[in-house]
């Protein structure tokens, strides 16, 4: 939120705006419908912060994120993900295309927290690197164990940890 404002609906004269935080988890992801989008106010120099709390521990292998599509220029550019107050991802979110969708009709971006070959191969088209088009180089970090070099088949290099704590792309 910016200045205690969680959505544009909190702004004067916008109280009926349906783009509220509850839309983040309503199950409608591939949409241009305001009733299934969230839009937070933007203030230069301020950060929008969002917290998701779970009642019990969860295992996370892939985080799928959809950027704001109605007016793509209003979407997220850079973001950080912390789990239990530990930074596990810092990167860019692909700008949405308002009228077209990504591969297989999906416009999401996937952030991987696994080296499971099936999951990596399935999600490869949805891993976004803002500086090049192909996700050839990934670095997985899990404590002192690091594995690199996903080939075209999405197979991890030898000695890869089964559940990495985080992944960083484009580093060697």
SVG drawing of the C-alpha trace seen along z (x, -y; Angstrom):
<svg xmlns="http://www.w3.org/2000/svg" viewBox="-19 -13 49 48">
<polyline fill="none" stroke="black" stroke-width="0.4" points="0.0,0.0 1.0,-3.6 0.2,-5.9 -2.2,-3.4 -4.1,-3.1 -4.5,0.6 -6.2,-0.1 -7.5,-2.9 -10.9,-2.3 -9.5,-4.0 -8.9,-7.2 -11.5,-10.1 -14.2,-9.6 -13.1,-6.0 -14.9,-4.1 -16.9,-2.0 -13.8,-0.9 -13.8,3.0 -10.0,3.3 -9.3,4.3 -6.6,6.6 -9.0,9.5 -8.8,10.0 -5.3,11.2 -6.5,14.6 -10.0,14.8 -8.9,17.4 -9.5,15.2 -6.0,14.6 -6.3,14.3 -8.7,11.4 -9.3,7.8 -12.3,7.5 -11.9,4.9 -13.9,7.1 -11.0,9.5 -8.0,7.1 -6.2,5.2 -4.8,1.7 -2.8,-0.1 -2.1,-3.8 1.3,-4.8 3.3,-7.5 6.8,-8.3 9.5,-7.3 7.1,-5.2 6.8,-1.4 3.6,0.7 3.9,3.6 1.7,6.7 1.6,9.4 0.2,12.9 -0.1,14.9 -0.7,18.7 -2.2,20.4 0.3,23.2 3.6,23.9 3.4,24.4 5.8,25.8 6.4,23.5 7.9,24.8 6.5,22.2 5.0,18.8 2.9,17.7 2.4,13.9 0.1,12.0 0.8,8.3 -1.9,5.7 -3.4,6.0 -6.1,3.3 -3.6,0.6 -0.2,2.4 1.9,-0.7 0.4,-0.8 1.7,2.7 4.6,3.7 8.1,3.3 10.4,4.5 9.5,6.5 11.0,8.4 9.7,11.5 10.5,12.2 9.6,15.4 9.8,15.3 11.6,12.0 14.3,13.4 14.7,12.0 14.3,15.0 13.7,13.2 14.4,9.8 13.6,9.1 11.4,7.7 7.8,8.6 7.1,8.8 4.7,6.1 1.4,7.5 -0.1,7.3 -3.6,6.0 -5.1,7.8 -3.0,10.9 -1.7,13.7 1.5,15.6 2.5,19.1 -0.4,21.6 -2.8,18.8 -1.1,17.9 0.3,14.5 1.7,15.3 5.3,15.2 6.7,18.1 9.3,17.8 10.9,21.2 11.8,22.5 12.6,26.1 14.9,28.1 12.3,30.7 12.9,31.4 9.2,31.8 8.3,28.5 11.2,26.6 10.4,27.9 6.7,27.1 7.4,23.5 10.4,22.7 8.3,20.6 7.0,18.5 10.3,17.6 11.1,14.0 14.5,12.5 14.3,8.8 17.7,8.7 17.4,11.6 14.7,13.8 15.7,17.3 16.1,18.6 19.3,20.6 21.2,19.6 19.8,20.1 21.5,20.2 19.8,22.1 21.0,21.4 20.3,23.6 22.5,22.8 26.0,23.7 24.8,25.8 24.6,24.1 23.6,25.6 23.7,24.0 23.2,24.7 19.8,25.7 20.0,27.2 17.3,27.1 15.6,30.1 15.3,28.3 17.5,30.7 19.5,29.5 23.2,30.0 24.7,32.8 24.6,32.3 21.5,30.1 19.6,29.7 16.1,31.1 14.4,28.0 16.4,24.8 15.7,22.0 15.8,19.5 16.8,18.9 18.7,16.1 18.9,15.8 21.7,14.7 24.6,15.0 27.6,17.2"/>
</svg>
